[in-house]
Amino acid sequence: MWKKIGQYILLAVFGIFGYFLLSHHVIYSGKTIKLLKKSNLTSAYTFVSVSKTSAESILRIDTLREAGIGDFLVAMGRISKAKKEFLEKQFDSDPVYY
């Protein structure tokens, strides 16, 4: 009986961990790890490294832009607030969804 309860607890832990991964972006930038809430449950762009990627190519991805990665890039000092707003406006008008 205790073995069965242990299996249910383990299954619940894996379920919670899976739900967490489906609902958050894990952004890695060298020494910093940041969690951003996703707008919907998906496995797209769960783990993202921004250390060697240009800010423009990161902001081109609609899923990350909707989650607020632009504010994280500004806080890191990778881009200015004005450039972030310019790029977000430019890519929001792009009809292609990345």
PLY file of the C-alpha trace (Angstrom):
ply
format ascii 1.0
element vertex 98
property float x
property float y
property float z
element edge 97
property int vertex1
property int vertex2
end_header
0.00 0.00 0.00
2.80 2.46 0.87
4.49 1.63 -2.39
1.33 2.61 -4.30
1.02 5.89 -2.34
4.67 6.65 -3.09
4.01 6.09 -6.80
1.04 8.47 -6.71
3.13 11.12 -4.95
5.91 10.72 -7.51
3.38 10.97 -10.34
1.93 14.14 -8.79
5.42 15.69 -8.49
6.14 14.95 -12.17
2.76 16.40 -13.13
3.41 19.61 -11.21
6.90 19.91 -12.73
5.49 19.34 -16.23
2.81 21.97 -15.69
5.47 24.41 -14.46
7.56 23.85 -17.61
4.52 24.28 -19.85
3.57 27.57 -18.18
6.98 29.30 -17.89
9.89 30.33 -20.10
13.27 29.64 -18.51
15.56 32.41 -19.80
19.30 31.83 -19.38
21.79 34.65 -19.86
25.25 33.65 -18.76
24.99 33.88 -14.99
21.32 34.82 -14.65
18.22 32.64 -14.90
14.87 34.39 -15.24
11.39 32.89 -15.35
8.73 34.48 -17.54
5.10 33.40 -17.47
3.80 32.10 -20.81
0.55 33.44 -22.21
-0.74 29.89 -22.79
0.40 26.35 -21.99
2.88 25.26 -24.63
6.28 23.65 -24.90
7.53 26.23 -27.41
10.57 28.23 -26.26
10.61 26.74 -22.77
14.41 27.01 -22.48
15.94 30.07 -24.13
19.55 31.26 -23.99
19.95 34.98 -24.70
23.66 35.25 -24.03
24.87 34.86 -27.64
21.73 35.91 -29.50
21.03 39.42 -30.70
18.24 41.33 -29.02
16.57 41.86 -32.39
16.32 38.14 -33.12
15.02 37.47 -29.61
12.31 40.13 -29.88
11.35 38.78 -33.31
9.79 35.75 -31.58
6.17 36.62 -30.80
5.84 34.12 -27.95
8.78 35.60 -26.06
7.80 39.18 -26.82
4.30 38.57 -25.43
5.84 37.14 -22.26
7.80 40.36 -21.69
11.34 39.41 -22.60
11.95 42.97 -23.80
11.82 44.27 -20.24
14.32 41.59 -19.21
16.69 42.65 -22.01
16.41 46.28 -20.89
17.12 45.30 -17.27
20.20 43.37 -18.43
21.43 46.41 -20.33
21.38 44.66 -23.69
19.12 47.29 -25.31
17.67 50.66 -24.38
14.01 51.16 -23.56
13.53 53.25 -26.71
15.05 50.52 -28.91
12.90 47.89 -27.18
9.74 49.86 -27.91
10.83 50.45 -31.51
11.55 46.75 -32.11
8.33 45.63 -30.40
6.30 48.01 -32.53
8.12 46.86 -35.67
7.62 43.15 -34.97
4.04 43.52 -33.74
3.10 44.72 -37.21
4.78 41.65 -38.79
1.99 39.23 -39.84
4.24 36.14 -39.57
4.08 34.32 -36.25
7.45 32.90 -35.12
0 1
1 2
2 3
3 4
4 5
5 6
6 7
7 8
8 9
9 10
10 11
11 12
12 13
13 14
14 15
15 16
16 17
17 18
18 19
19 20
20 21
21 22
22 23
23 24
24 25
25 26
26 27
27 28
28 29
29 30
30 31
31 32
32 33
33 34
34 35
35 36
36 37
37 38
38 39
39 40
40 41
41 42
42 43
43 44
44 45
45 46
46 47
47 48
48 49
49 50
50 51
51 52
52 53
53 54
54 55
55 56
56 57
57 58
58 59
59 60
60 61
61 62
62 63
63 64
64 65
65 66
66 67
67 68
68 69
69 70
70 71
71 72
72 73
73 74
74 75
75 76
76 77
77 78
78 79
79 80
80 81
81 82
82 83
83 84
84 85
85 86
86 87
87 88
88 89
89 90
90 91
91 92
92 93
93 94
94 95
95 96
96 97
